[in-house]
Amino acid sequence: MHGRRGSFVVQHNAVSVRGEQSLTIAVVPDSATGELRGLRGTMGITVAPDGSHSYTFDYTL
């Protein structure tokens, strides 16, 4: 990420109740290694009508 080396884990939680969908994707606290230590963030997924996906990742280091 931006030339920094390391890895991190995200937790993906998706729920559908009576057609209402909820999605949360977040960096697992204290999971980042190397130059990414201290990383915090959330991710979003947008699905276009054609089925393609795009992602956003809001984070702080």
PDB file of N, CA, C, O and CB in Angstrom:
ATOM      1  N   MET A   1       0.833  -1.163   0.000  1.00  0.00           N
ATOM      2  CA  MET A   1       0.000   0.000   0.000  1.00  0.00           C
ATOM      3  C   MET A   1       0.885   1.237   0.000  1.00  0.00           C
ATOM      4  O   MET A   1       1.631   1.477   0.949  1.00  0.00           O
ATOM      5  CB  MET A   1      -0.952  -0.008   1.201  1.00  0.00           C
ATOM      6  N   HIS A   2       0.799   2.009  -1.058  1.00  0.00           N
ATOM      7  CA  HIS A   2       1.606   3.229  -1.175  1.00  0.00           C
ATOM      8  C   HIS A   2       3.090   2.951  -0.936  1.00  0.00           C
ATOM      9  O   HIS A   2       3.788   3.758  -0.322  1.00  0.00           O
ATOM     10  CB  HIS A   2       1.112   4.287  -0.185  1.00  0.00           C
ATOM     11  N   GLY A   3       3.569   1.803  -1.427  1.00  0.00           N
ATOM     12  CA  GLY A   3       4.971   1.447  -1.299  1.00  0.00           C
ATOM     13  C   GLY A   3       5.364   0.846   0.038  1.00  0.00           C
ATOM     14  O   GLY A   3       6.532   0.517   0.248  1.00  0.00           O
ATOM     15  N   ARG A   4       4.418   0.700   0.936  1.00  0.00           N
ATOM     16  CA  ARG A   4       4.724   0.124   2.260  1.00  0.00           C
ATOM     17  C   ARG A   4       4.540  -1.387   2.218  1.00  0.00           C
ATOM     18  O   ARG A   4       3.614  -1.905   1.593  1.00  0.00           O
ATOM     19  CB  ARG A   4       3.817   0.749   3.366  1.00  0.00           C
ATOM     20  N   ARG A   5       5.430  -2.064   2.886  1.00  0.00           N
ATOM     21  CA  ARG A   5       5.380  -3.530   2.925  1.00  0.00           C
ATOM     22  C   ARG A   5       4.716  -3.985   4.214  1.00  0.00           C
ATOM     23  O   ARG A   5       4.891  -3.382   5.272  1.00  0.00           O
ATOM     24  CB  ARG A   5       6.801  -4.138   2.804  1.00  0.00           C
ATOM     25  N   GLY A   6       3.952  -5.059   4.101  1.00  0.00           N
ATOM     26  CA  GLY A   6       3.286  -5.637   5.257  1.00  0.00           C
ATOM     27  C   GLY A   6       1.984  -6.290   4.826  1.00  0.00           C
ATOM     28  O   GLY A   6       1.648  -6.337   3.643  1.00  0.00           O
ATOM     29  N   SER A   7       1.279  -6.780   5.794  1.00  0.00           N
ATOM     30  CA  SER A   7      -0.007  -7.420   5.505  1.00  0.00           C
ATOM     31  C   SER A   7      -0.994  -7.057   6.607  1.00  0.00           C
ATOM     32  O   SER A   7      -0.620  -6.523   7.650  1.00  0.00           O
ATOM     33  CB  SER A   7       0.145  -8.970   5.385  1.00  0.00           C
ATOM     34  N   PHE A   8      -2.263  -7.362   6.348  1.00  0.00           N
ATOM     35  CA  PHE A   8      -3.301  -7.138   7.349  1.00  0.00           C
ATOM     36  C   PHE A   8      -4.478  -8.055   7.045  1.00  0.00           C
ATOM     37  O   PHE A   8      -4.597  -8.594   5.944  1.00  0.00           O
ATOM     38  CB  PHE A   8      -3.750  -5.644   7.375  1.00  0.00           C
ATOM     39  N   VAL A   9      -5.340  -8.221   8.034  1.00  0.00           N
ATOM     40  CA  VAL A   9      -6.502  -9.087   7.921  1.00  0.00           C
ATOM     41  C   VAL A   9      -7.755  -8.223   7.976  1.00  0.00           C
ATOM     42  O   VAL A   9      -7.829  -7.278   8.761  1.00  0.00           O
ATOM     43  CB  VAL A   9      -6.514 -10.166   9.045  1.00  0.00           C
ATOM     44  N   VAL A  10      -8.748  -8.550   7.138  1.00  0.00           N
ATOM     45  CA  VAL A  10     -10.041  -7.882   7.219  1.00  0.00           C
ATOM     46  C   VAL A  10     -11.100  -8.891   7.643  1.00  0.00           C
ATOM     47  O   VAL A  10     -11.005 -10.081   7.343  1.00  0.00           O
ATOM     48  CB  VAL A  10     -10.416  -7.227   5.864  1.00  0.00           C
ATOM     49  N   GLN A  11     -12.107  -8.392   8.344  1.00  0.00           N
ATOM     50  CA  GLN A  11     -13.253  -9.213   8.722  1.00  0.00           C
ATOM     51  C   GLN A  11     -14.426  -8.766   7.871  1.00  0.00           C
ATOM     52  O   GLN A  11     -14.739  -7.578   7.805  1.00  0.00           O
ATOM     53  CB  GLN A  11     -13.579  -9.095  10.255  1.00  0.00           C
ATOM     54  N   HIS A  12     -15.077  -9.727   7.217  1.00  0.00           N
ATOM     55  CA  HIS A  12     -16.195  -9.468   6.313  1.00  0.00           C
ATOM     56  C   HIS A  12     -17.454 -10.020   6.968  1.00  0.00           C
ATOM     57  O   HIS A  12     -17.530 -11.212   7.263  1.00  0.00           O
ATOM     58  CB  HIS A  12     -15.957 -10.113   4.896  1.00  0.00           C
ATOM     59  N   ASN A  13     -18.444  -9.155   7.198  1.00  0.00           N
ATOM     60  CA  ASN A  13     -19.699  -9.573   7.806  1.00  0.00           C
ATOM     61  C   ASN A  13     -20.843  -9.097   6.918  1.00  0.00           C
ATOM     62  O   ASN A  13     -21.034  -7.895   6.729  1.00  0.00           O
ATOM     63  CB  ASN A  13     -19.839  -9.012   9.257  1.00  0.00           C
ATOM     64  N   ALA A  14     -21.601 -10.045   6.376  1.00  0.00           N
ATOM     65  CA  ALA A  14     -22.736  -9.699   5.515  1.00  0.00           C
ATOM     66  C   ALA A  14     -23.978 -10.412   6.023  1.00  0.00           C
ATOM     67  O   ALA A  14     -23.944 -11.596   6.356  1.00  0.00           O
ATOM     68  CB  ALA A  14     -22.453 -10.075   4.030  1.00  0.00           C
ATOM     69  N   VAL A  15     -25.082  -9.661   6.074  1.00  0.00           N
ATOM     70  CA  VAL A  15     -26.342 -10.203   6.583  1.00  0.00           C
ATOM     71  C   VAL A  15     -27.462  -9.765   5.646  1.00  0.00           C
ATOM     72  O   VAL A  15     -27.473  -8.639   5.151  1.00  0.00           O
ATOM     73  CB  VAL A  15     -26.618  -9.726   8.054  1.00  0.00           C
ATOM     74  N   SER A  16     -28.396 -10.673   5.415  1.00  0.00           N
ATOM     75  CA  SER A  16     -29.592 -10.347   4.650  1.00  0.00           C
ATOM     76  C   SER A  16     -30.804 -10.796   5.465  1.00  0.00           C
ATOM     77  O   SER A  16     -30.956 -11.976   5.780  1.00  0.00           O
ATOM     78  CB  SER A  16     -29.572 -11.028   3.231  1.00  0.00           C
ATOM     79  N   VAL A  17     -31.660  -9.832   5.798  1.00  0.00           N
ATOM     80  CA  VAL A  17     -32.871 -10.129   6.564  1.00  0.00           C
ATOM     81  C   VAL A  17     -34.063  -9.568   5.803  1.00  0.00           C
ATOM     82  O   VAL A  17     -34.200  -8.354   5.651  1.00  0.00           O
ATOM     83  CB  VAL A  17     -32.795  -9.532   8.014  1.00  0.00           C
ATOM     84  N   ARG A  18     -34.928 -10.465   5.324  1.00  0.00           N
ATOM     85  CA  ARG A  18     -36.122 -10.057   4.579  1.00  0.00           C
ATOM     86  C   ARG A  18     -35.801  -9.089   3.439  1.00  0.00           C
ATOM     87  O   ARG A  18     -36.522  -8.117   3.218  1.00  0.00           O
ATOM     88  CB  ARG A  18     -37.122  -9.415   5.522  1.00  0.00           C
ATOM     89  N   GLY A  19     -34.728  -9.362   2.729  1.00  0.00           N
ATOM     90  CA  GLY A  19     -34.343  -8.549   1.586  1.00  0.00           C
ATOM     91  C   GLY A  19     -33.488  -7.337   1.909  1.00  0.00           C
ATOM     92  O   GLY A  19     -32.921  -6.724   1.003  1.00  0.00           O
ATOM     93  N   GLU A  20     -33.383  -6.980   3.180  1.00  0.00           N
ATOM     94  CA  GLU A  20     -32.516  -5.874   3.591  1.00  0.00           C
ATOM     95  C   GLU A  20     -31.111  -6.415   3.792  1.00  0.00           C
ATOM     96  O   GLU A  20     -30.902  -7.353   4.561  1.00  0.00           O
ATOM     97  CB  GLU A  20     -33.042  -5.187   4.895  1.00  0.00           C
ATOM     98  N   GLN A  21     -30.152  -5.819   3.100  1.00  0.00           N
ATOM     99  CA  GLN A  21     -28.780  -6.306   3.189  1.00  0.00           C
ATOM    100  C   GLN A  21     -27.907  -5.330   3.958  1.00  0.00           C
ATOM    101  O   GLN A  21     -28.073  -4.113   3.876  1.00  0.00           O
ATOM    102  CB  GLN A  21     -28.204  -6.540   1.797  1.00  0.00           C
ATOM    103  N   SER A  22     -26.980  -5.895   4.701  1.00  0.00           N
ATOM    104  CA  SER A  22     -26.027  -5.102   5.474  1.00  0.00           C
ATOM    105  C   SER A  22     -24.636  -5.700   5.264  1.00  0.00           C
ATOM    106  O   SER A  22     -24.478  -6.921   5.250  1.00  0.00           O
ATOM    107  CB  SER A  22     -26.410  -5.070   7.002  1.00  0.00           C
ATOM    108  N   LEU A  23     -23.638  -4.845   5.102  1.00  0.00           N
ATOM    109  CA  LEU A  23     -22.278  -5.314   4.863  1.00  0.00           C
ATOM    110  C   LEU A  23     -21.295  -4.463   5.656  1.00  0.00           C
ATOM    111  O   LEU A  23     -21.340  -3.234   5.614  1.00  0.00           O
ATOM    112  CB  LEU A  23     -21.938  -5.275   3.356  1.00  0.00           C
ATOM    113  N   THR A  24     -20.418  -5.131   6.371  1.00  0.00           N
ATOM    114  CA  THR A  24     -19.343  -4.452   7.083  1.00  0.00           C
ATOM    115  C   THR A  24     -18.047  -5.181   6.790  1.00  0.00           C
ATOM    116  O   THR A  24     -17.961  -6.397   6.964  1.00  0.00           O
ATOM    117  CB  THR A  24     -19.619  -4.394   8.615  1.00  0.00           C
ATOM    118  N   ILE A  25     -17.038  -4.448   6.346  1.00  0.00           N
ATOM    119  CA  ILE A  25     -15.703  -5.010   6.141  1.00  0.00           C
ATOM    120  C   ILE A  25     -14.741  -4.079   6.864  1.00  0.00           C
ATOM    121  O   ILE A  25     -14.674  -2.888   6.558  1.00  0.00           O
ATOM    122  CB  ILE A  25     -15.338  -5.155   4.594  1.00  0.00           C
ATOM    123  N   ALA A  26     -14.001  -4.622   7.820  1.00  0.00           N
ATOM    124  CA  ALA A  26     -13.118  -3.781   8.629  1.00  0.00           C
ATOM    125  C   ALA A  26     -11.779  -4.468   8.852  1.00  0.00           C
ATOM    126  O   ALA A  26     -11.698  -5.695   8.914  1.00  0.00           O
ATOM    127  CB  ALA A  26     -13.775  -3.449   9.977  1.00  0.00           C
ATOM    128  N   VAL A  27     -10.735  -3.663   8.972  1.00  0.00           N
ATOM    129  CA  VAL A  27      -9.421  -4.191   9.320  1.00  0.00           C
ATOM    130  C   VAL A  27      -9.493  -4.723  10.758  1.00  0.00           C
ATOM    131  O   VAL A  27      -9.954  -4.024  11.660  1.00  0.00           O
ATOM    132  CB  VAL A  27      -8.300  -3.087   9.169  1.00  0.00           C
ATOM    133  N   VAL A  28      -9.040  -5.946  10.959  1.00  0.00           N
ATOM    134  CA  VAL A  28      -9.015  -6.525  12.299  1.00  0.00           C
ATOM    135  C   VAL A  28      -7.978  -5.762  13.125  1.00  0.00           C
ATOM    136  O   VAL A  28      -6.821  -5.650  12.719  1.00  0.00           O
ATOM    137  CB  VAL A  28      -8.687  -8.065  12.252  1.00  0.00           C
ATOM    138  N   PRO A  29      -8.388  -5.239  14.281  1.00  0.00           N
ATOM    139  CA  PRO A  29      -7.452  -4.458  15.106  1.00  0.00           C
ATOM    140  C   PRO A  29      -6.153  -5.218  15.397  1.00  0.00           C
ATOM    141  O   PRO A  29      -6.174  -6.413  15.695  1.00  0.00           O
ATOM    142  CB  PRO A  29      -8.121  -4.070  16.423  1.00  0.00           C
ATOM    143  N   ASP A  30      -5.046  -4.521  15.308  1.00  0.00           N
ATOM    144  CA  ASP A  30      -3.710  -5.058  15.594  1.00  0.00           C
ATOM    145  C   ASP A  30      -3.294  -6.214  14.685  1.00  0.00           C
ATOM    146  O   ASP A  30      -2.414  -6.994  15.050  1.00  0.00           O
ATOM    147  CB  ASP A  30      -3.652  -5.514  17.018  1.00  0.00           C
ATOM    148  N   SER A  31      -3.914  -6.338  13.503  1.00  0.00           N
ATOM    149  CA  SER A  31      -3.539  -7.426  12.593  1.00  0.00           C
ATOM    150  C   SER A  31      -2.476  -7.013  11.587  1.00  0.00           C
ATOM    151  O   SER A  31      -1.863  -7.876  10.958  1.00  0.00           O
ATOM    152  CB  SER A  31      -4.756  -7.922  11.855  1.00  0.00           C
ATOM    153  N   ALA A  32      -2.242  -5.726  11.419  1.00  0.00           N
ATOM    154  CA  ALA A  32      -1.297  -5.255  10.404  1.00  0.00           C
ATOM    155  C   ALA A  32       0.145  -5.504  10.838  1.00  0.00           C
ATOM    156  O   ALA A  32       0.490  -5.391  12.014  1.00  0.00           O
ATOM    157  CB  ALA A  32      -1.513  -3.761  10.125  1.00  0.00           C
ATOM    158  N   THR A  33       0.980  -5.846   9.851  1.00  0.00           N
ATOM    159  CA  THR A  33       2.383  -6.152  10.116  1.00  0.00           C
ATOM    160  C   THR A  33       3.285  -5.198   9.345  1.00  0.00           C
ATOM    161  O   THR A  33       2.837  -4.444   8.482  1.00  0.00           O
ATOM    162  CB  THR A  33       2.702  -7.610   9.742  1.00  0.00           C
ATOM    163  N   GLY A  34       4.566  -5.254   9.683  1.00  0.00           N
ATOM    164  CA  GLY A  34       5.569  -4.483   8.949  1.00  0.00           C
ATOM    165  C   GLY A  34       5.285  -2.997   8.965  1.00  0.00           C
ATOM    166  O   GLY A  34       4.931  -2.423   9.996  1.00  0.00           O
ATOM    167  N   GLU A  35       5.447  -2.380   7.798  1.00  0.00           N
ATOM    168  CA  GLU A  35       5.257  -0.939   7.663  1.00  0.00           C
ATOM    169  C   GLU A  35       3.785  -0.518   7.709  1.00  0.00           C
ATOM    170  O   GLU A  35       3.475   0.672   7.637  1.00  0.00           O
ATOM    171  CB  GLU A  35       5.874  -0.468   6.372  1.00  0.00           C
ATOM    172  N   LEU A  36       2.894  -1.479   7.825  1.00  0.00           N
ATOM    173  CA  LEU A  36       1.462  -1.181   7.922  1.00  0.00           C
ATOM    174  C   LEU A  36       0.951  -1.234   9.362  1.00  0.00           C
ATOM    175  O   LEU A  36      -0.243  -1.056   9.606  1.00  0.00           O
ATOM    176  CB  LEU A  36       0.671  -2.157   7.065  1.00  0.00           C
ATOM    177  N   ARG A  37       1.834  -1.472  10.295  1.00  0.00           N
ATOM    178  CA  ARG A  37       1.419  -1.516  11.716  1.00  0.00           C
ATOM    179  C   ARG A  37       0.618  -0.284  12.075  1.00  0.00           C
ATOM    180  O   ARG A  37       0.951   0.831  11.676  1.00  0.00           O
ATOM    181  CB  ARG A  37       2.646  -1.631  12.647  1.00  0.00           C
ATOM    182  N   GLY A  38      -0.450  -0.500  12.838  1.00  0.00           N
ATOM    183  CA  GLY A  38      -1.308   0.596  13.257  1.00  0.00           C
ATOM    184  C   GLY A  38      -2.434   0.909  12.272  1.00  0.00           C
ATOM    185  O   GLY A  38      -3.252   1.794  12.521  1.00  0.00           O
ATOM    186  N   LEU A  39      -2.473   0.181  11.153  1.00  0.00           N
ATOM    187  CA  LEU A  39      -3.508   0.406  10.149  1.00  0.00           C
ATOM    188  C   LEU A  39      -4.893   0.185  10.749  1.00  0.00           C
ATOM    189  O   LEU A  39      -5.131  -0.789  11.463  1.00  0.00           O
ATOM    190  CB  LEU A  39      -3.295  -0.517   8.939  1.00  0.00           C
ATOM    191  N   ARG A  40      -5.804   1.118  10.440  1.00  0.00           N
ATOM    192  CA  ARG A  40      -7.218   0.981  10.787  1.00  0.00           C
ATOM    193  C   ARG A  40      -8.001   1.346   9.551  1.00  0.00           C
ATOM    194  O   ARG A  40      -7.579   2.216   8.789  1.00  0.00           O
ATOM    195  CB  ARG A  40      -7.622   1.883  12.015  1.00  0.00           C
ATOM    196  N   GLY A  41      -9.136   0.698   9.332  1.00  0.00           N
ATOM    197  CA  GLY A  41      -9.909   1.078   8.169  1.00  0.00           C
ATOM    198  C   GLY A  41     -11.133   0.231   7.934  1.00  0.00           C
ATOM    199  O   GLY A  41     -11.332  -0.811   8.558  1.00  0.00           O
ATOM    200  N   THR A  42     -11.959   0.715   7.003  1.00  0.00           N
ATOM    201  CA  THR A  42     -13.158   0.005   6.571  1.00  0.00           C
ATOM    202  C   THR A  42     -13.199  -0.009   5.053  1.00  0.00           C
ATOM    203  O   THR A  42     -12.626   0.856   4.390  1.00  0.00           O
ATOM    204  CB  THR A  42     -14.441   0.659   7.154  1.00  0.00           C
ATOM    205  N   MET A  43     -13.878  -0.992   4.524  1.00  0.00           N
ATOM    206  CA  MET A  43     -13.970  -1.153   3.079  1.00  0.00           C
ATOM    207  C   MET A  43     -15.430  -1.206   2.671  1.00  0.00           C
ATOM    208  O   MET A  43     -16.271  -1.724   3.405  1.00  0.00           O
ATOM    209  CB  MET A  43     -13.225  -2.423   2.614  1.00  0.00           C
ATOM    210  N   GLY A  44     -15.728  -0.671   1.499  1.00  0.00           N
ATOM    211  CA  GLY A  44     -17.074  -0.744   0.947  1.00  0.00           C
ATOM    212  C   GLY A  44     -17.040  -1.368  -0.434  1.00  0.00           C
ATOM    213  O   GLY A  44     -16.053  -1.247  -1.159  1.00  0.00           O
ATOM    214  N   ILE A  45     -18.122  -2.036  -0.790  1.00  0.00           N
ATOM    215  CA  ILE A  45     -18.250  -2.652  -2.113  1.00  0.00           C
ATOM    216  C   ILE A  45     -19.511  -2.099  -2.761  1.00  0.00           C
ATOM    217  O   ILE A  45     -20.579  -2.076  -2.150  1.00  0.00           O
ATOM    218  CB  ILE A  45     -18.301  -4.225  -2.020  1.00  0.00           C
ATOM    219  N   THR A  46     -19.374  -1.649  -4.014  1.00  0.00           N
ATOM    220  CA  THR A  46     -20.516  -1.178  -4.782  1.00  0.00           C
ATOM    221  C   THR A  46     -20.695  -2.111  -5.970  1.00  0.00           C
ATOM    222  O   THR A  46     -19.745  -2.383  -6.704  1.00  0.00           O
ATOM    223  CB  THR A  46     -20.326   0.304  -5.246  1.00  0.00           C
ATOM    224  N   VAL A  47     -21.924  -2.602  -6.157  1.00  0.00           N
ATOM    225  CA  VAL A  47     -22.221  -3.487  -7.280  1.00  0.00           C
ATOM    226  C   VAL A  47     -23.033  -2.694  -8.304  1.00  0.00           C
ATOM    227  O   VAL A  47     -24.107  -2.176  -7.998  1.00  0.00           O
ATOM    228  CB  VAL A  47     -22.998  -4.771  -6.809  1.00  0.00           C
ATOM    229  N   ALA A  48     -22.504  -2.610  -9.513  1.00  0.00           N
ATOM    230  CA  ALA A  48     -23.166  -1.887 -10.600  1.00  0.00           C
ATOM    231  C   ALA A  48     -24.275  -2.755 -11.199  1.00  0.00           C
ATOM    232  O   ALA A  48     -24.266  -3.971 -11.009  1.00  0.00           O
ATOM    233  CB  ALA A  48     -22.139  -1.478 -11.696  1.00  0.00           C
ATOM    234  N   PRO A  49     -25.216  -2.163 -11.909  1.00  0.00           N
ATOM    235  CA  PRO A  49     -26.294  -2.936 -12.542  1.00  0.00           C
ATOM    236  C   PRO A  49     -25.787  -4.058 -13.454  1.00  0.00           C
ATOM    237  O   PRO A  49     -26.458  -5.078 -13.616  1.00  0.00           O
ATOM    238  CB  PRO A  49     -27.177  -2.007 -13.341  1.00  0.00           C
ATOM    239  N   ASP A  50     -24.595  -3.869 -14.052  1.00  0.00           N
ATOM    240  CA  ASP A  50     -24.053  -4.915 -14.928  1.00  0.00           C
ATOM    241  C   ASP A  50     -23.355  -6.031 -14.150  1.00  0.00           C
ATOM    242  O   ASP A  50     -22.827  -6.970 -14.745  1.00  0.00           O
ATOM    243  CB  ASP A  50     -23.078  -4.304 -15.918  1.00  0.00           C
ATOM    244  N   GLY A  51     -23.352  -5.926 -12.800  1.00  0.00           N
ATOM    245  CA  GLY A  51     -22.751  -6.961 -11.963  1.00  0.00           C
ATOM    246  C   GLY A  51     -21.294  -6.717 -11.622  1.00  0.00           C
ATOM    247  O   GLY A  51     -20.724  -7.449 -10.814  1.00  0.00           O
ATOM    248  N   SER A  52     -20.677  -5.705 -12.218  1.00  0.00           N
ATOM    249  CA  SER A  52     -19.277  -5.420 -11.884  1.00  0.00           C
ATOM    250  C   SER A  52     -19.199  -4.803 -10.488  1.00  0.00           C
ATOM    251  O   SER A  52     -20.161  -4.206 -10.006  1.00  0.00           O
ATOM    252  CB  SER A  52     -18.635  -4.469 -12.938  1.00  0.00           C
ATOM    253  N   HIS A  53     -18.047  -4.956  -9.852  1.00  0.00           N
ATOM    254  CA  HIS A  53     -17.847  -4.482  -8.487  1.00  0.00           C
ATOM    255  C   HIS A  53     -16.753  -3.412  -8.445  1.00  0.00           C
ATOM    256  O   HIS A  53     -15.789  -3.465  -9.208  1.00  0.00           O
ATOM    257  CB  HIS A  53     -17.486  -5.656  -7.555  1.00  0.00           C
ATOM    258  N   SER A  54     -16.917  -2.452  -7.552  1.00  0.00           N
ATOM    259  CA  SER A  54     -15.840  -1.512  -7.261  1.00  0.00           C
ATOM    260  C   SER A  54     -15.722  -1.407  -5.747  1.00  0.00           C
ATOM    261  O   SER A  54     -16.674  -1.677  -5.016  1.00  0.00           O
ATOM    262  CB  SER A  54     -16.104  -0.106  -7.915  1.00  0.00           C
ATOM    263  N   TYR A  55     -14.548  -1.013  -5.293  1.00  0.00           N
ATOM    264  CA  TYR A  55     -14.246  -1.030  -3.864  1.00  0.00           C
ATOM    265  C   TYR A  55     -13.732   0.323  -3.411  1.00  0.00           C
ATOM    266  O   TYR A  55     -13.069   1.032  -4.167  1.00  0.00           O
ATOM    267  CB  TYR A  55     -13.222  -2.120  -3.540  1.00  0.00           C
ATOM    268  N   THR A  56     -14.043   0.678  -2.167  1.00  0.00           N
ATOM    269  CA  THR A  56     -13.442   1.844  -1.525  1.00  0.00           C
ATOM    270  C   THR A  56     -12.791   1.351  -0.245  1.00  0.00           C
ATOM    271  O   THR A  56     -13.280   0.420   0.393  1.00  0.00           O
ATOM    272  CB  THR A  56     -14.507   2.977  -1.238  1.00  0.00           C
ATOM    273  N   PHE A  57     -11.679   1.985   0.126  1.00  0.00           N
ATOM    274  CA  PHE A  57     -10.982   1.606   1.346  1.00  0.00           C
ATOM    275  C   PHE A  57     -10.591   2.896   2.076  1.00  0.00           C
ATOM    276  O   PHE A  57      -9.664   3.600   1.674  1.00  0.00           O
ATOM    277  CB  PHE A  57      -9.720   0.712   1.035  1.00  0.00           C
ATOM    278  N   ASP A  58     -11.308   3.180   3.136  1.00  0.00           N
ATOM    279  CA  ASP A  58     -11.034   4.356   3.962  1.00  0.00           C
ATOM    280  C   ASP A  58     -10.169   3.906   5.138  1.00  0.00           C
ATOM    281  O   ASP A  58     -10.576   3.045   5.920  1.00  0.00           O
ATOM    282  CB  ASP A  58     -12.369   5.038   4.459  1.00  0.00           C
ATOM    283  N   TYR A  59      -8.976   4.490   5.262  1.00  0.00           N
ATOM    284  CA  TYR A  59      -8.061   4.014   6.289  1.00  0.00           C
ATOM    285  C   TYR A  59      -7.185   5.116   6.847  1.00  0.00           C
ATOM    286  O   TYR A  59      -7.053   6.192   6.263  1.00  0.00           O
ATOM    287  CB  TYR A  59      -7.201   2.919   5.740  1.00  0.00           C
ATOM    288  N   THR A  60      -6.592   4.823   7.986  1.00  0.00           N
ATOM    289  CA  THR A  60      -5.569   5.675   8.576  1.00  0.00           C
ATOM    290  C   THR A  60      -4.395   4.775   8.936  1.00  0.00           C
ATOM    291  O   THR A  60      -4.562   3.604   9.276  1.00  0.00           O
ATOM    292  CB  THR A  60      -6.110   6.457   9.835  1.00  0.00           C
ATOM    293  N   LEU A  61      -3.209   5.356   8.851  1.00  0.00           N
ATOM    294  CA  LEU A  61      -1.986   4.622   9.207  1.00  0.00           C
ATOM    295  C   LEU A  61      -1.312   5.318  10.369  1.00  0.00           C
ATOM    296  O   LEU A  61      -0.263   4.870  10.834  1.00  0.00           O
ATOM    297  CB  LEU A  61      -1.014   4.516   7.995  1.00  0.00           C
TER     298      LEU A  61
END
